[in-house]
Amino acid sequence: MGKRKTKKFASIKRMISLKDQRIKEKDRTKVQVKKKNDPSEIKEKDVPKYPSCLFFQYNTQLGPPYHILVDTNFINFSIKAKLDIVQSMMDCLYAKCIPCITDCVMAEIEKLGMKYRVALRIAKDPRFERLPCTHKGTYADDCLVQRVTQHKCYILATVDRDLKRRIRKIPGVPIMYISNHRFNIERMPDDYGAPRF
């Protein structure tokens, strides 16, 4: 009995390597020469770019009149604490304050319904500066974080813990909050006259 020739399972045709000498010069793949690491060479790192307005951790773009971005819950909590927003901001910072409200925050207050109609009337106050939003969606926290990251000239007024945590990661943005029935400010340089409690 002779040997039976069996076909190999999943065998493929042998292909010529692209580095083979029989292939024309222009079709051949180039042999890459590895560079040796020079220890004295200056290493480049990807360093995040910080705006020029930040001098150490303090923001030089902040100054009177202060532009303060207001969050939805900040208006609600100031109503509960019976505080006039513009007057209390001026008492906190000892300077002229311009509260700014974005379209997203406005939409959020309008969605809350009749229960928060006082907050809506306060938000429509002519002393509040209205900032138009160009992005899609109405999630106010993302909008505020994006605006504060792009333009470092704002102070953010909020009572929301999650939003505060997100803002603290961005350098040079002071946070205004409510405690002990008054407005306080966090991460504001001493030179600007912000009180310490």
Secondary structure, 3 states (H helix, E strand, C coil): CCCCCCCCCCCCCCCCCCCCCCCCCCCCCCCCCCCCCCCCCCCCCCCCCCCCCEECCEECCCCCCEEEEECHHHHHHHHHCCCCHHHHHHHHHCCCEEEEEEHHHHHHHHHHCHHHHHHHHHHCCCCCEEECCCCCCCCHHHHHHHHHHHCCCEEEECCCHHHHHHHHCCCCCCEEEEECCEEEEECCCHHHCCCCC
